[in-house]
Amino acid sequence: MPGLHLVATPIGNLGDITLRGLWILRNADRILCEDTRVTGRLLARYGIAVPLEPYHDHNAERARPGILERLRRGERLALVSDAGTPLVSDPGFKLVREALAESLPVSVAPGPSAAIAALALSGLPPDAFLFAGFLPSRQGPRRRALGTWRSVAATLIFFEAPSRLAASLADMAETLGDRDAAVARELTKRHEEMRRGRLTQLAAHYRAAGAPRGEIVVVVAPPPAGGSAEAEDDAGIERRLRDALAGATLHDAVVRVADETGLARREIYRRALALRAQGRAR
């Protein structure tokens, strides 16, 4: 059928692509992919001889108009990522959105997903989960991003770069609380690893062991059930503020705690003034 067909490709094991996915790849006029070398190996494994065209973060803006024109002409195009399901942390979203806006046909052949595989292996509650993709690389924005997910009653799933893993786990422990978590590395590949523990334990392990190799997925348990989580958060924020105010100006303390917790600076400023008032009252 003409149109854009999204095909989930193997995460690491060449055997986990679906039969429907293989049929689409064999019958496509052209295959759009992140890296022609990676997808070329997949096609060679299954004897598929279809032209490949790069479509990635660096060329997506200029490549998209031509792709949409071919779809208008009725071509059959397959879109794959290097591993797993297209549109999950890759540039396919804008292409799909523009194709749908023009009522061009779009379909999907579901299959492997690193996020879902990690959730299944983590041992953490799978009934409600939130996939948040990659966190910001710098600590302040990363902690603010984590703050937006702190009260979500769901298991949280993140992708992370190996070089930032220890720091991100420590920020998760500071911002979310010391929850149960799991770190999945190289899913479905020869050196697959799943390490489980508290966030502080995992942060300490990767700080001592150094950055691991391969693709990383972090799965974090939801906040504790019941009404105690909010009270614990308030107590933790007060503790952070007291510590910060002891060695910094009011402004610097507010900035620091806002970055650590993800709360708005005006809220932290209000709490800081209240703490100072309590101190003077004593």
Buried (B, 14 or more C-beta within 10 A) or exposed (E): EBBBBBBBBBBBEEEBBBEBBBEBBBEBBBBBBBEBEBBBEBBEEEEBEBEBBBBBEEEBEEBBEEBBEBBEEEBBBBBBBBBBBBBBBBBBEEBBEBBEEEEBBBEBBEBBBBBBBBBBBBEBBEEEBBBBEBBBEEBBEBBBBBBEBBEBEBBBBBBBEBEBBBBBBBBBBBBBBEBBBBBBBBBBBEEBEBBBBBBBBBBBBBBEEEEBEBBBBBBBBBBEEEEEBEEEBEEBBBEBBBEBBEEBEBEEBBBBBBBBBBBEBEBBBEBBEEBEEEEEEE
